[in-house]
Amino acid sequence: MANEPAPDPPGGLTAQGKGLAVTAFAAAGLALLVPCLFGWAGILLGLAANQKGHPLGKVAVYTSIATMLIGFALTALARKYL
């Protein structure tokens, strides 16, 4: 009885990979400022969260890709006009 795994929380979200998913979303937000570093970090962390079985892992990967591309565009605009 002491070695039984804990039941999954309500809502279908598992505790496995939750920290990785949250960190991936944080990196995705920072990818707007430093796209090369935090964009790839968010992608890798999102993939790791997905591998652990967290349902938001894939969303974090797509969010990181999108914010990385937006960050590249903002950087290009800033270099052109500033």
ROSE-4610 file (N, C-alpha, C; in Angstrom, 1 decimal, always signed):
// ROSE-4610
residu = [M/M/M/A/A/A/N/N/N/E/E/E/P/P/P/A/A/A/P/P/P/D/D/D/P/P/P/P/P/P/G/G/G/G/G/G/L/L/L/T/T/T/A/A/A/Q/Q/Q/G/G/G/K/K/K/G/G/G/L/L/L/A/A/A/V/V/V/T/T/T/A/A/A/F/F/F/A/A/A/A/A/A/A/A/A/G/G/G/L/L/L/A/A/A/L/L/L/L/L/L/V/V/V/P/P/P/C/C/C/L/L/L/F/F/F/G/G/G/W/W/W/A/A/A/G/G/G/I/I/I/L/L/L/L/L/L/G/G/G/L/L/L/A/A/A/A/A/A/N/N/N/Q/Q/Q/K/K/K/G/G/G/H/H/H/P/P/P/L/L/L/G/G/G/K/K/K/V/V/V/A/A/A/V/V/V/Y/Y/Y/T/T/T/S/S/S/I/I/I/A/A/A/T/T/T/M/M/M/L/L/L/I/I/I/G/G/G/F/F/F/A/A/A/L/L/L/T/T/T/A/A/A/L/L/L/A/A/A/R/R/R/K/K/K/Y/Y/Y/L/L/L]
num = [1/1/1/2/2/2/3/3/3/4/4/4/5/5/5/6/6/6/7/7/7/8/8/8/9/9/9/10/10/10/11/11/11/12/12/12/13/13/13/14/14/14/15/15/15/16/16/16/17/17/17/18/18/18/19/19/19/20/20/20/21/21/21/22/22/22/23/23/23/24/24/24/25/25/25/26/26/26/27/27/27/28/28/28/29/29/29/30/30/30/31/31/31/32/32/32/33/33/33/34/34/34/35/35/35/36/36/36/37/37/37/38/38/38/39/39/39/40/40/40/41/41/41/42/42/42/43/43/43/44/44/44/45/45/45/46/46/46/47/47/47/48/48/48/49/49/49/50/50/50/51/51/51/52/52/52/53/53/53/54/54/54/55/55/55/56/56/56/57/57/57/58/58/58/59/59/59/60/60/60/61/61/61/62/62/62/63/63/63/64/64/64/65/65/65/66/66/66/67/67/67/68/68/68/69/69/69/70/70/70/71/71/71/72/72/72/73/73/73/74/74/74/75/75/75/76/76/76/77/77/77/78/78/78/79/79/79/80/80/80/81/81/81/82/82/82]
x = [+0.8/+0.0/+0.9/+2.0/+2.9/+3.6/+3.7/+4.3/+3.4/+2.1/+1.2/+1.4/+1.2/+1.4/+0.2/+0.5/-0.6/-1.6/-2.9/-3.8/-3.7/-4.1/-4.0/-4.9/-4.5/-5.4/-6.6/-7.7/-8.8/-8.5/-9.2/-9.0/-8.1/-7.6/-6.8/-5.3/-4.9/-3.5/-2.7/-1.6/-0.8/+0.3/+0.8/+1.9/+3.2/+3.4/+4.6/+4.8/+6.0/+6.3/+5.7/+5.0/+4.3/+5.4/+6.4/+7.4/+8.1/+8.3/+9.0/+8.0/+6.7/+5.8/+5.7/+5.7/+5.7/+6.9/+8.1/+9.3/+9.4/+8.8/+8.8/+8.0/+6.8/+6.0/+6.8/+7.5/+8.3/+9.4/+10.0/+11.1/+10.4/+9.2/+8.6/+8.3/+7.9/+7.7/+9.0/+10.1/+11.4/+11.9/+11.4/+11.9/+11.5/+10.6/+10.3/+11.5/+12.3/+13.4/+14.7/+14.9/+16.2/+15.7/+15.3/+14.7/+15.7/+17.0/+17.9/+18.0/+18.2/+18.4/+17.1/+16.2/+15.0/+14.0/+14.0/+13.1/+13.5/+14.7/+15.2/+15.0/+15.3/+15.1/+13.6/+12.7/+11.3/+10.8/+11.4/+11.1/+11.6/+12.8/+13.3/+12.6/+12.3/+11.6/+10.2/+9.5/+8.2/+8.2/+9.2/+9.4/+9.6/+10.4/+10.6/+9.3/+8.6/+7.3/+6.3/+6.3/+5.5/+5.9/+7.2/+7.7/+7.3/+7.3/+6.8/+5.3/+4.6/+3.2/+2.3/+2.9/+2.0/+1.3/+0.0/-0.7/-0.4/+0.2/+0.5/+1.9/+2.6/+3.9/+3.9/+3.0/+2.9/+2.6/+1.7/+1.3/+2.5/+3.3/+4.5/+5.4/+5.6/+6.5/+6.0/+4.7/+4.1/+4.2/+4.0/+4.1/+5.5/+6.5/+7.9/+8.3/+7.8/+8.1/+7.5/+6.3/+5.6/+6.3/+6.6/+7.2/+8.7/+9.3/+10.7/+10.6/+9.7/+9.6/+9.2/+8.3/+7.9/+9.1/+9.9/+11.1/+12.1/+12.2/+13.1/+12.6/+11.3/+10.7/+10.9/+10.6/+10.8/+12.3/+13.2/+14.6/+15.0/+14.5/+14.7/+14.2/+12.9/+12.3/+13.1/+13.6/+14.3/+15.6/+16.3/+17.6/+17.4/+16.3/+16.0/+15.6/+14.8/+14.3/+14.9/+15.7/+16.3/+17.7]
y = [-1.2/+0.0/+1.3/+1.2/+2.4/+2.7/+1.7/+1.8/+2.1/+2.3/+2.6/+4.0/+4.2/+5.6/+6.4/+7.7/+8.7/+8.8/+8.9/+9.1/+10.4/+10.4/+11.6/+12.6/+13.9/+15.0/+15.1/+15.7/+15.9/+16.8/+16.6/+17.4/+16.8/+15.6/+14.9/+15.3/+16.3/+16.7/+15.9/+15.3/+14.5/+15.4/+15.0/+15.7/+15.5/+14.4/+14.1/+15.2/+15.8/+16.8/+18.2/+18.4/+19.7/+20.8/+20.6/+21.7/+21.9/+20.9/+21.1/+21.9/+21.6/+22.4/+23.8/+24.1/+25.5/+26.2/+25.6/+26.2/+26.4/+25.5/+25.7/+26.9/+27.2/+28.3/+29.6/+29.6/+30.7/+31.0/+30.0/+30.2/+30.7/+30.3/+30.8/+32.3/+32.7/+34.1/+34.9/+34.4/+35.1/+35.0/+34.1/+34.0/+35.2/+36.0/+37.3/+38.2/+38.1/+39.0/+38.4/+37.1/+36.5/+35.2/+35.3/+34.1/+32.9/+33.2/+32.0/+31.1/+31.7/+31.0/+30.4/+31.2/+30.8/+30.1/+30.4/+29.6/+28.1/+27.9/+26.5/+25.8/+26.6/+26.0/+25.6/+26.5/+26.2/+25.0/+24.8/+23.7/+22.4/+22.4/+21.2/+20.8/+21.8/+21.6/+21.1/+21.6/+21.2/+19.8/+19.4/+18.0/+17.1/+17.5/+16.7/+16.5/+17.6/+17.5/+16.6/+16.6/+15.7/+14.3/+14.1/+12.7/+12.2/+13.0/+12.6/+12.3/+12.8/+12.5/+13.7/+14.9/+16.0/+16.5/+16.7/+17.1/+18.5/+19.4/+20.7/+20.8/+19.6/+19.6/+20.0/+19.5/+19.9/+21.3/+21.8/+23.2/+24.1/+23.7/+24.5/+24.5/+23.4/+23.4/+24.3/+24.3/+25.2/+26.6/+26.9/+28.3/+28.8/+27.9/+28.3/+28.6/+27.8/+28.0/+29.4/+29.6/+30.8/+32.1/+32.0/+33.2/+33.4/+32.3/+32.4/+33.1/+32.8/+33.4/+34.9/+35.2/+36.6/+37.3/+36.7/+37.4/+37.7/+36.8/+37.0/+38.2/+38.2/+39.3/+40.7/+40.7/+41.9/+42.4/+41.4/+41.8/+42.4/+41.8/+42.3/+43.8/+44.0/+45.3/+46.3/+45.9/+46.8/+47.2/+46.2/+46.6/+47.5/+47.3/+48.1/+49.6/+49.7/+51.1/+51.8/+51.1/+51.7/+51.9]
z = [+0.0/+0.0/+0.0/+0.6/+0.7/-0.7/-1.6/-2.8/-4.0/-3.7/-4.8/-5.3/-6.6/-7.2/-6.8/-6.7/-6.3/-7.5/-7.2/-8.2/-9.0/-10.3/-11.1/-10.5/-10.6/-10.1/-11.1/-10.6/-11.5/-12.7/-13.7/-14.9/-15.9/-15.7/-16.6/-16.7/-15.9/-16.0/-15.0/-15.5/-14.6/-14.1/-12.9/-12.3/-13.0/-13.7/-14.4/-15.5/-15.5/-16.5/-16.3/-15.2/-15.0/-14.9/-14.2/-14.0/-15.4/-16.2/-17.5/-18.4/-18.3/-19.2/-18.8/-17.5/-17.0/-17.4/-17.2/-17.6/-19.1/-19.9/-21.3/-21.7/-21.0/-21.3/-20.9/-19.8/-19.4/-20.4/-20.9/-21.9/-23.2/-23.5/-24.7/-24.6/-23.4/-23.2/-23.4/-22.9/-23.0/-24.4/-25.2/-26.6/-27.4/-27.0/-27.7/-27.6/-26.5/-26.3/-26.8/-26.5/-27.0/-27.7/-29.0/-29.6/-29.8/-30.1/-30.3/-29.1/-28.0/-26.7/-26.1/-25.9/-25.1/-26.0/-27.3/-28.2/-28.3/-28.4/-28.5/-27.1/-26.0/-24.7/-24.5/-24.9/-24.8/-25.6/-26.8/-27.6/-26.9/-26.5/-25.8/-24.5/-23.7/-22.5/-22.8/-23.8/-24.2/-24.7/-25.4/-25.9/-24.7/-23.7/-22.5/-21.7/-21.6/-20.9/-21.6/-23.0/-23.7/-23.6/-23.5/-23.3/-22.0/-21.0/-19.6/-19.6/-20.6/-20.7/-20.3/-20.1/-19.8/-21.1/-21.0/-22.2/-22.7/-21.9/-22.4/-23.1/-23.1/-23.7/-25.2/-26.0/-27.4/-27.6/-26.7/-26.8/-26.5/-25.5/-25.2/-26.4/-27.1/-28.2/-29.3/-29.6/-30.7/-30.3/-29.0/-28.5/-28.6/-28.2/-28.3/-29.8/-30.7/-32.1/-32.5/-32.2/-32.6/-32.0/-30.7/-30.1/-30.6/-30.9/-31.4/-32.8/-33.6/-35.0/-34.8/-33.9/-33.6/-33.1/-32.2/-31.7/-32.8/-33.7/-34.9/-35.7/-35.9/-36.7/-35.9/-34.6/-33.9/-33.9/-33.8/-33.8/-35.2/-36.3/-37.6/-37.7/-37.3/-37.3/-36.5/-35.3/-34.4/-35.1/-35.7/-36.4/-37.6/-38.2/-39.4/-39.1/-38.0/-37.8/-36.5/-35.8/-34.6/-34.8]
